[in-house]
Amino acid sequence: MRKEILLPAVAAAGGVVGFAFRRWELATAFEADTGLPIDGAPATMALIVLSVVMAVVLALLCRGKYPAFTGYDQAFQAKGNTAYATAGILSAFLLLAAAALLVYEFLQAGPDRVYTNLLVAALALAAGFCVMGTVQNNFKGLGRGKLNFTLLLPAYACCVWLIAAYQVRAGDPVQLDYVFELFAIIASLLGLYFHAAFAFTKGRPFWAVLFALLGIYFSITTLADGHELGFTLLYAFAIVYLAVSAITLLYNAGRPELPAQAENDTNDTTEGTPDEP
């Protein structure tokens, strides 16, 4: 099976299992009267083991030689690919819908309002239009990816989303209440960052694919936590957009007409995080 099919399928399947384990954990791994976690709860141990296994398996599957992409437009070209365009536009609409719902939920929250959520909504709105432009660029082959700072808007939205999520949870002494939520946002943020890095000649295919797949896995897993609808749509955006981006990158990496990269990702994984684009 080709990598562009196998890897996202493994990440999604793992996320479905993680979702089931998380539901099991929420139902059985916390004391009913105090809400404190039960030491050694089978559900918690199963979910931790699954997450470690998924990280290792996905890292191993992502290894290999990648072409020496000349930039974002070559790495994410999808000219005439209607499936790509459909999924990409869907992800953009998920962002726009999330922005609208976050504003609505903010207005309904009363004294419990989290004002950072308004900033998340504003960035999600801007990122939604940026994603539309990105999808149009890749679908039509416009060649506008080089030094395109709009590619960073979804990552910036995730940065503020991470702050807003932690702001709400900072007073919670039970990290298991929200740790998978944070993992999902962090993995999605890194996936979006490494995808955007191709526009600044700093693309790292291994890391871009790995964090995209981890973002998919953790985003599906944390849906079991029952988030507000606005944030649920943000996770849905992450799942769809990271999946379609990873599939496109892996497909282009497997095209025989692209030159083979001299060094494989065994070396790439030791280079560390690239400089800021």
Contacts in CASP RR format, 6 or more apart in sequence:
PFRMAT RR
TARGET T0000
AUTHOR 0000-0000-0000
METHOD contacts of the structure
MODEL  1
MRKEILLPAVAAAGGVVGFAFRRWELATAFEADTGLPIDGAPATMALIVL
SVVMAVVLALLCRGKYPAFTGYDQAFQAKGNTAYATAGILSAFLLLAAAA
LLVYEFLQAGPDRVYTNLLVAALALAAGFCVMGTVQNNFKGLGRGKLNFT
LLLPAYACCVWLIAAYQVRAGDPVQLDYVFELFAIIASLLGLYFHAAFAF
TKGRPFWAVLFALLGIYFSITTLADGHELGFTLLYAFAIVYLAVSAITLL
YNAGRPELPAQAENDTNDTTEGTPDEP
2 250 0 8 1.000
2 251 0 8 1.000
3 61 0 8 1.000
3 250 0 8 1.000
3 253 0 8 1.000
3 254 0 8 1.000
4 246 0 8 1.000
4 247 0 8 1.000
4 248 0 8 1.000
4 250 0 8 1.000
4 251 0 8 1.000
4 254 0 8 1.000
5 247 0 8 1.000
6 61 0 8 1.000
7 58 0 8 1.000
7 61 0 8 1.000
7 62 0 8 1.000
7 209 0 8 1.000
7 213 0 8 1.000
7 246 0 8 1.000
7 250 0 8 1.000
8 213 0 8 1.000
8 216 0 8 1.000
8 243 0 8 1.000
8 246 0 8 1.000
8 247 0 8 1.000
10 57 0 8 1.000
10 58 0 8 1.000
10 61 0 8 1.000
10 213 0 8 1.000
11 54 0 8 1.000
11 58 0 8 1.000
11 213 0 8 1.000
11 214 0 8 1.000
11 215 0 8 1.000
11 216 0 8 1.000
11 217 0 8 1.000
11 243 0 8 1.000
12 216 0 8 1.000
12 217 0 8 1.000
12 220 0 8 1.000
12 239 0 8 1.000
12 243 0 8 1.000
14 50 0 8 1.000
14 54 0 8 1.000
14 217 0 8 1.000
14 220 0 8 1.000
15 54 0 8 1.000
15 216 0 8 1.000
15 217 0 8 1.000
15 218 0 8 1.000
15 220 0 8 1.000
15 221 0 8 1.000
16 220 0 8 1.000
17 50 0 8 1.000
18 47 0 8 1.000
18 50 0 8 1.000
18 51 0 8 1.000
18 217 0 8 1.000
18 220 0 8 1.000
18 221 0 8 1.000
18 224 0 8 1.000
19 220 0 8 1.000
19 221 0 8 1.000
19 223 0 8 1.000
19 224 0 8 1.000
20 224 0 8 1.000
21 43 0 8 1.000
21 46 0 8 1.000
21 47 0 8 1.000
21 50 0 8 1.000
21 221 0 8 1.000
22 47 0 8 1.000
22 180 0 8 1.000
22 221 0 8 1.000
22 222 0 8 1.000
22 224 0 8 1.000
22 225 0 8 1.000
23 224 0 8 1.000
24 43 0 8 1.000
24 46 0 8 1.000
25 41 0 8 1.000
25 43 0 8 1.000
25 44 0 8 1.000
25 46 0 8 1.000
25 47 0 8 1.000
25 176 0 8 1.000
26 224 0 8 1.000
26 225 0 8 1.000
27 43 0 8 1.000
28 38 0 8 1.000
28 41 0 8 1.000
28 42 0 8 1.000
28 43 0 8 1.000
29 37 0 8 1.000
29 38 0 8 1.000
29 41 0 8 1.000
29 43 0 8 1.000
29 44 0 8 1.000
29 176 0 8 1.000
30 36 0 8 1.000
30 37 0 8 1.000
30 38 0 8 1.000
30 174 0 8 1.000
30 176 0 8 1.000
31 37 0 8 1.000
31 38 0 8 1.000
35 174 0 8 1.000
36 174 0 8 1.000
37 44 0 8 1.000
37 174 0 8 1.000
37 176 0 8 1.000
38 44 0 8 1.000
44 176 0 8 1.000
47 180 0 8 1.000
47 221 0 8 1.000
51 183 0 8 1.000
51 217 0 8 1.000
51 218 0 8 1.000
51 221 0 8 1.000
54 214 0 8 1.000
54 217 0 8 1.000
55 214 0 8 1.000
58 210 0 8 1.000
58 213 0 8 1.000
58 214 0 8 1.000
58 217 0 8 1.000
59 210 0 8 1.000
62 206 0 8 1.000
62 209 0 8 1.000
62 210 0 8 1.000
62 213 0 8 1.000
62 265 0 8 1.000
63 206 0 8 1.000
63 264 0 8 1.000
63 265 0 8 1.000
63 266 0 8 1.000
63 269 0 8 1.000
64 206 0 8 1.000
64 264 0 8 1.000
64 265 0 8 1.000
64 266 0 8 1.000
65 260 0 8 1.000
65 261 0 8 1.000
65 264 0 8 1.000
65 265 0 8 1.000
66 205 0 8 1.000
66 206 0 8 1.000
66 253 0 8 1.000
66 261 0 8 1.000
66 264 0 8 1.000
66 265 0 8 1.000
66 268 0 8 1.000
67 252 0 8 1.000
67 253 0 8 1.000
67 254 0 8 1.000
67 255 0 8 1.000
67 258 0 8 1.000
67 259 0 8 1.000
67 260 0 8 1.000
67 261 0 8 1.000
68 259 0 8 1.000
68 260 0 8 1.000
68 261 0 8 1.000
68 262 0 8 1.000
69 75 0 8 1.000
69 198 0 8 1.000
69 203 0 8 1.000
69 205 0 8 1.000
69 252 0 8 1.000
69 258 0 8 1.000
71 145 0 8 1.000
71 146 0 8 1.000
71 198 0 8 1.000
71 199 0 8 1.000
71 201 0 8 1.000
71 203 0 8 1.000
72 145 0 8 1.000
72 146 0 8 1.000
72 148 0 8 1.000
72 151 0 8 1.000
72 196 0 8 1.000
72 198 0 8 1.000
72 199 0 8 1.000
73 137 0 8 1.000
73 138 0 8 1.000
73 141 0 8 1.000
73 143 0 8 1.000
73 144 0 8 1.000
73 145 0 8 1.000
73 146 0 8 1.000
74 252 0 8 1.000
74 258 0 8 1.000
75 198 0 8 1.000
75 203 0 8 1.000
75 205 0 8 1.000
75 249 0 8 1.000
75 252 0 8 1.000
75 253 0 8 1.000
76 138 0 8 1.000
76 195 0 8 1.000
76 198 0 8 1.000
76 245 0 8 1.000
76 248 0 8 1.000
76 249 0 8 1.000
76 252 0 8 1.000
77 138 0 8 1.000
77 141 0 8 1.000
77 248 0 8 1.000
77 252 0 8 1.000
78 84 0 8 1.000
78 85 0 8 1.000
78 138 0 8 1.000
78 139 0 8 1.000
78 248 0 8 1.000
79 138 0 8 1.000
79 139 0 8 1.000
79 140 0 8 1.000
79 141 0 8 1.000
80 139 0 8 1.000
80 140 0 8 1.000
81 139 0 8 1.000
81 248 0 8 1.000
84 135 0 8 1.000
84 138 0 8 1.000
84 139 0 8 1.000
84 244 0 8 1.000
84 247 0 8 1.000
84 248 0 8 1.000
85 135 0 8 1.000
85 139 0 8 1.000
87 240 0 8 1.000
87 243 0 8 1.000
87 244 0 8 1.000
88 131 0 8 1.000
88 135 0 8 1.000
88 240 0 8 1.000
88 241 0 8 1.000
88 244 0 8 1.000
89 132 0 8 1.000
89 135 0 8 1.000
90 240 0 8 1.000
91 131 0 8 1.000
91 237 0 8 1.000
91 240 0 8 1.000
91 241 0 8 1.000
91 244 0 8 1.000
92 128 0 8 1.000
92 129 0 8 1.000
92 131 0 8 1.000
92 132 0 8 1.000
92 135 0 8 1.000
94 233 0 8 1.000
94 234 0 8 1.000
94 236 0 8 1.000
94 237 0 8 1.000
94 240 0 8 1.000
95 124 0 8 1.000
95 125 0 8 1.000
95 127 0 8 1.000
95 128 0 8 1.000
95 131 0 8 1.000
95 154 0 8 1.000
95 157 0 8 1.000
95 233 0 8 1.000
95 234 0 8 1.000
95 237 0 8 1.000
96 124 0 8 1.000
96 125 0 8 1.000
96 128 0 8 1.000
96 129 0 8 1.000
97 230 0 8 1.000
97 233 0 8 1.000
98 121 0 8 1.000
98 124 0 8 1.000
98 230 0 8 1.000
98 231 0 8 1.000
98 233 0 8 1.000
98 234 0 8 1.000
98 237 0 8 1.000
99 121 0 8 1.000
99 122 0 8 1.000
99 124 0 8 1.000
99 125 0 8 1.000
99 128 0 8 1.000
100 121 0 8 1.000
101 228 0 8 1.000
101 229 0 8 1.000
101 230 0 8 1.000
101 233 0 8 1.000
102 117 0 8 1.000
102 118 0 8 1.000
102 120 0 8 1.000
102 121 0 8 1.000
102 124 0 8 1.000
102 230 0 8 1.000
102 231 0 8 1.000
103 118 0 8 1.000
103 121 0 8 1.000
105 117 0 8 1.000
105 228 0 8 1.000
105 229 0 8 1.000
105 230 0 8 1.000
106 113 0 8 1.000
106 114 0 8 1.000
106 115 0 8 1.000
106 117 0 8 1.000
106 118 0 8 1.000
106 121 0 8 1.000
114 164 0 8 1.000
114 167 0 8 1.000
114 168 0 8 1.000
116 160 0 8 1.000
116 163 0 8 1.000
116 164 0 8 1.000
116 167 0 8 1.000
117 164 0 8 1.000
119 160 0 8 1.000
119 164 0 8 1.000
120 157 0 8 1.000
120 160 0 8 1.000
120 161 0 8 1.000
120 164 0 8 1.000
120 234 0 8 1.000
123 153 0 8 1.000
123 156 0 8 1.000
123 157 0 8 1.000
123 160 0 8 1.000
123 161 0 8 1.000
124 157 0 8 1.000
124 234 0 8 1.000
126 153 0 8 1.000
126 157 0 8 1.000
127 153 0 8 1.000
127 154 0 8 1.000
127 156 0 8 1.000
127 157 0 8 1.000
128 153 0 8 1.000
128 154 0 8 1.000
130 150 0 8 1.000
130 151 0 8 1.000
130 153 0 8 1.000
130 154 0 8 1.000
131 154 0 8 1.000
131 241 0 8 1.000
133 150 0 8 1.000
134 148 0 8 1.000
134 150 0 8 1.000
134 151 0 8 1.000
136 142 0 8 1.000
137 143 0 8 1.000
137 144 0 8 1.000
137 145 0 8 1.000
137 148 0 8 1.000
138 248 0 8 1.000
145 151 0 8 1.000
145 199 0 8 1.000
146 199 0 8 1.000
147 199 0 8 1.000
147 200 0 8 1.000
148 199 0 8 1.000
151 195 0 8 1.000
151 196 0 8 1.000
151 199 0 8 1.000
152 193 0 8 1.000
152 196 0 8 1.000
152 277 0 8 1.000
154 192 0 8 1.000
154 196 0 8 1.000
154 241 0 8 1.000
155 189 0 8 1.000
155 191 0 8 1.000
155 192 0 8 1.000
155 193 0 8 1.000
155 196 0 8 1.000
158 185 0 8 1.000
158 188 0 8 1.000
158 189 0 8 1.000
158 192 0 8 1.000
158 238 0 8 1.000
159 189 0 8 1.000
161 185 0 8 1.000
161 231 0 8 1.000
161 234 0 8 1.000
162 182 0 8 1.000
162 185 0 8 1.000
162 186 0 8 1.000
162 189 0 8 1.000
165 178 0 8 1.000
165 181 0 8 1.000
165 182 0 8 1.000
165 185 0 8 1.000
165 231 0 8 1.000
166 182 0 8 1.000
169 177 0 8 1.000
169 178 0 8 1.000
169 181 0 8 1.000
169 182 0 8 1.000
172 178 0 8 1.000
178 225 0 8 1.000
180 218 0 8 1.000
180 221 0 8 1.000
180 222 0 8 1.000
180 225 0 8 1.000
181 222 0 8 1.000
181 225 0 8 1.000
181 227 0 8 1.000
183 214 0 8 1.000
183 218 0 8 1.000
183 222 0 8 1.000
184 215 0 8 1.000
184 218 0 8 1.000
184 219 0 8 1.000
184 221 0 8 1.000
184 222 0 8 1.000
184 235 0 8 1.000
184 238 0 8 1.000
187 211 0 8 1.000
187 214 0 8 1.000
187 215 0 8 1.000
187 217 0 8 1.000
187 218 0 8 1.000
187 219 0 8 1.000
188 211 0 8 1.000
188 215 0 8 1.000
188 218 0 8 1.000
188 219 0 8 1.000
188 238 0 8 1.000
188 242 0 8 1.000
190 207 0 8 1.000
190 211 0 8 1.000
191 207 0 8 1.000
191 208 0 8 1.000
191 211 0 8 1.000
191 212 0 8 1.000
191 215 0 8 1.000
191 242 0 8 1.000
192 241 0 8 1.000
192 242 0 8 1.000
193 211 0 8 1.000
194 203 0 8 1.000
194 204 0 8 1.000
194 207 0 8 1.000
194 208 0 8 1.000
194 211 0 8 1.000
194 212 0 8 1.000
194 274 0 8 1.000
195 208 0 8 1.000
195 212 0 8 1.000
195 245 0 8 1.000
195 249 0 8 1.000
196 277 0 8 1.000
197 203 0 8 1.000
197 204 0 8 1.000
197 208 0 8 1.000
197 274 0 8 1.000
197 277 0 8 1.000
198 208 0 8 1.000
199 277 0 8 1.000
200 277 0 8 1.000
202 274 0 8 1.000
202 275 0 8 1.000
202 277 0 8 1.000
203 274 0 8 1.000
204 268 0 8 1.000
204 271 0 8 1.000
204 274 0 8 1.000
205 249 0 8 1.000
205 253 0 8 1.000
205 265 0 8 1.000
205 268 0 8 1.000
206 265 0 8 1.000
206 268 0 8 1.000
206 269 0 8 1.000
207 268 0 8 1.000
207 269 0 8 1.000
207 273 0 8 1.000
208 245 0 8 1.000
208 246 0 8 1.000
208 249 0 8 1.000
209 246 0 8 1.000
209 249 0 8 1.000
209 250 0 8 1.000
212 242 0 8 1.000
212 243 0 8 1.000
212 245 0 8 1.000
212 246 0 8 1.000
213 242 0 8 1.000
213 246 0 8 1.000
215 238 0 8 1.000
215 239 0 8 1.000
215 242 0 8 1.000
216 238 0 8 1.000
216 239 0 8 1.000
216 242 0 8 1.000
216 243 0 8 1.000
216 246 0 8 1.000
219 235 0 8 1.000
219 236 0 8 1.000
219 238 0 8 1.000
219 239 0 8 1.000
219 242 0 8 1.000
220 235 0 8 1.000
220 239 0 8 1.000
222 235 0 8 1.000
223 232 0 8 1.000
223 235 0 8 1.000
226 232 0 8 1.000
227 235 0 8 1.000
252 258 0 8 1.000
END
